[in-house]
């Protein structure tokens, strides 16, 4: 049997390929125009998807949209206080407006009375917003008490507006991962297991739930605040928005203050928890401890929660704290004090 010639075998295939445009044209002439149009659209769509999808998957998280509370990034190392002189600050009602472009931690600062050398005490009430009945009692406290609202609380925007109208300074109480996995920090919490992009998404969601706040403090976070890489992401975002950071100090291993100092972010740290033991006597003992610290260092930051025992003890203590030689201030006033100490007289606010 004669051997097959490969060249001869290839000729029919080659001729068939060369005749393909002519054959397709004949077939195309018999097709309805609508079918041809639909087919062309589908093919074009598939080709576009093949090009677009890989690029879309590789895209990084876009820059955050500016929240109502955000201001243009500022150099906090050269920022000056632009608020009114202390003698013009009110001790009741909402704080006076500051010029546009002022960092948020200064712009939305609560009214602070002149200390005149008296030790300053800042009381922060955490977990506000979820239990609306007790949250309303916290809002009824004197306006120099700072309120930290959980971002996932229902109707949190209107609750914050009421608190600001009452004169309170506001913090976002950022939910963060605890060391004890049995403790759930809540929806959109910042954890050590999520990607950097997801961390930014959750952080920005938390920061954009309401506006008019001076900064954040951590809700739980005994594991998260010890993670340097992730805290650097958080601190960087806070700095871009002109915010301050209050470290709740739920762990001695927190790197928050260290990173804030390195990046020139205004910050403070909590010294006393008022209500780890939720009874009035223990809360009163912690308030006495707060006074001792304030006398020794010139200021103290204490954190409590809207528990019945805490609110009852605070109502009594707040009525006499001024007469005992202290001045009650929003937490930004203590941050401002530390800012002046660390940056020198050139950064001293007017007055």
N, C-alpha and C positions, 0 to 999 in steps of 0.2 A: 504494500500500500504506500503510495507516494507521500512524502512528508508535506505537511501543511505549510504554506508560505505565510509567515506572520504579517508581512506587509499587505498581502492580499486580504487577510482577515481583518486588518485594521481599516481597510478602505470603506466598507459599508458603514462602520461606526462614524468615521470621519465625515462621509457624505451625509449621514443622518444628522450630525451636529451642524453641518453647514446649511442644511435645509431647515433647521429649527426655526429661525425667524420667519421664514415664509409659511411654514406649517402653522406656527402660532398665530400669524396674521389671519390666515384663513379661519382658524378656530375662533379667533377674536371677533371676526366679522359676523359670525353666527350667534354670538352672545348678546343678550340684552344690554343696553348701555348702562342701566342702573346696576346690574350685577358686576360689570367691569369696574364701575366707580367705587362700589362698596369693597370689592377685592383690593383695589389700589389703596384705599384708605386703611384697610386692615393691615396690609403689608407695610405701609409707611409707619403705622402705629407701632408695630412689632419692632421695626428697625430703630425707631426713636427710643423705645423702652430699653432695647439692648444697650444703647449708648448711655441713657440717663440713669438707669438703676444702679450700676456699679459706682458711678460718681456720687449718687445720692447716699448710698450706704457708707461711703468713705468720708462723707462730710462730717466735720466736727460740729459741736453745738454752737449755734450762732450767738453773737453777743446779745446780752439781755436787753429787752425793750425797757425803756426808762419807766420805772414805777412813778406814781404820782409823788412819792416821797423822795425819789432820787434827785440828786443834783449833778451837774457836770463834775467829772473827776477833778479833785483839787489836790494841791500839794499841801498836806497837813503840816509839813515841816515849816512852812512859811505862813500858814493861815493865821489871821488875827481875829480876835473877837469883834464882831460887828453889831452886837446887840446893844440895847440901851444901857446907859450907866446904871449901876446897882441902885442908886437912890430913886430911880424912876420905875424900878420893877415893882409890879403889884404882888401882893401876897395872896390874892384871891382872883378867880376868873382866869380865862385863857391867857397864855403868855403873849407878849407883844410881838408883832411881826418883825422879822429881820429882813434885810435886803436880799434880793435874788442873788444866787451864787454863793451865799453863805453855806458852809457845810451843814448837813442835816443835824449833826449833834449839837451845833450852836443854834441853828435856825429854829428848831422845834424845842429848845430847852425850856423847861418850866421856870416860872418866876421864883427867884431865890432872894430872900431877905439878906441884908448886909450882915455878915457874921460879927463884925466889930471885935475880932479876936476870940470870940466864943468858939468852943469845939463844935464841929458840924456833925450831924447825924443824918444819914440817908436811910429811909425805910423803903424797901421794895417788896411789894406784894406780888408773888408769882401765881401762875395757874389761873389768871383772871379770864373770864369769858365763858367757861364751860358750864359751871353752876351759876346760872344767871341771878338767882336770889342772893347768894352770898357775894357774887361779883358786884351787885348793886350796893351792898353794904360796904364793900371796899371803895367804891366810887364815892360814897358818902363820907369817907375819911377826909381829913384836912388835905388841901390841894398839894401841899409839899410832899405828900407820899407818892412815890413812883409806882406805877402799875404796869406789870408785864403780862400782856395778853397772849394766850396760846393761839397760833394762827389758824388752827383747824376748828376753833369754836364757831358754832352757828351764829349767823348774824353778827359777826365780830366787827364789821365795819361800823355799824350803827352804835354798838357798845363803846367802841373807841371814841367816836364822835362825842358821845355823852360825857365820857371821862375827860376829854380835852376841854369841853365846855365848862366842866367843873373845875378846871385849872390843873389837872394832873399831867405830869410828864409820862410819856409812854415808851415802853420797850416791847420788842417782839421777843416772846419767850420761845426760843428755837428748840424744837424737840431733837434730842440727840441720843445715840445709843448708850445704854447703861451697861455696866460690867455684868450685872445680874440679868441674864436673859429672860427671867420671869417678869421683869419690869418692862412694860410696853410704853415707849415714849409717845406713841400715837402716829397718825397718818403723816406721810411725807417726812418722816424722821431722817436725820442724817446718820448714816451708819458706816462702818468701816468695810463692809463687804461689797458695796455698790461701786460702779465705775465713776471716774471723775466727771464724765458728762452727766450721769444720773444724779450725782451729788449736786452739781450746779443747777440742774433742773429743779430738784427738790428745794434747794436753798432759795432760788429765785421765786418759786411758788410761795414759800413761807414769807419772804420779804415783800411780796406784792399783794398780800391779802388785805392790807389796809395801809394808810399813809399817816404822815404827821408824827413819826416816832424818832427818837434820838439815836437808837441803837438796838442792840440785842443782848440777851443773856441766855445761858443754856438751861434747858429743861432736861433734867437727868444728865447724861453725857459723860459718866465716869469712865467709859471706854473710849468714846469718840474724842474727847478733849485731850487724851493722851497720845493721839495719833498725829504726829507732826505733819506729815504730808497733807492729810485731809484738813487739818486746822489751818495750814497755809493757804489752801484754796478758800476757806471761809473768810479768813482775815483779809485776803486780797480783795474779795468781793465787797466786804464791808468798807474797805478803804476807798474803793472806786465809787461808793455811794456816799462817802462823807459821814459814815456812822461811827459810833463808839461801841466798845465791847465791854460788857460787865461779866467777868468770870464768876459763875455761881460757886465755884470751888467744890464741886461734888467729889473731887478726888485730889489728893496732894500731887498727883502725877500730871496735872494739866499743864500743857505747853502753851496755852492761850496767852497769858501775860508775856511770856518770853518772846513769842512771835510778834505780838502787838508792839512790844518795845523795839524789836529789830526793824519792823516796818514802819515805825513812827505812827502807829494808830492810837488814838486816845482810848484809854482803858482804865478800869478799876477792878478790884476783886473784893468779893464778899468776905467779911470777917466773922459774922455770927449768923447762925441759923436759929430763928426764934422758936420754932415749933416742931423739932424732931420728936419731942414729947408733947402731945396735944392736950395739955391741961393748963389752966390759967396760971397756976403757981410757977410752973416751969417756964412759961412764956415771960412772966415777970422777972424771973431769975436771969433769963437771957437778955432782957432789956437792961437790967442792971449791969450785966457783962458788957453790953454795947456802950453804956455810959463810961465804964472804966477804960475801955479801949479808946474812946473818943478823947477822954481827958489826957491819956498818955501820949497819943499821936496827933491830936488835933482834929481827927475825924474818925468816923466808923461807918461801915455799910452793913446793914442787917437785912436779911431776907426772911420773909414769912409767907404764909399762905392764907387764903380766905376761909380758915377754919373758925368755928364758933368761938373757941377758947382764945385764939389769936386776936380776932376782931374785938372781943370783949376786953382783953387785957390792953390792947392798943388804944382803944377809946379812952380808957382811964389814964394811961401813961401820956398820951399825946396832949391831954388837957393840962399837964403840969410840967412837960419837958422844958419849955422855954423858961419857966420860973426857976428851974434848977440850974440855969446857966448854959444851956445848950441852944443851938439853933437848928431847926429841922429844915433840910434842904432836899431838892430833887437830886438824883444821883449824878446828873450832869455837872452840878456845882462842885462835887468832889473830883470828878474827872478833870474839870477846869482847873481846880486847885493843883492837882498833880501835874497837869499840862504846863502850868506856869512854872512850877518848881523845876521840871525837867528841861524846859526850853528857855528859862531865864526871863529877866524883866522885859525884854523886847516883845514877848508874847502876852504881857499882862493886859487883860481886858480894860476898857475905859473905867475910870473910877477907882 
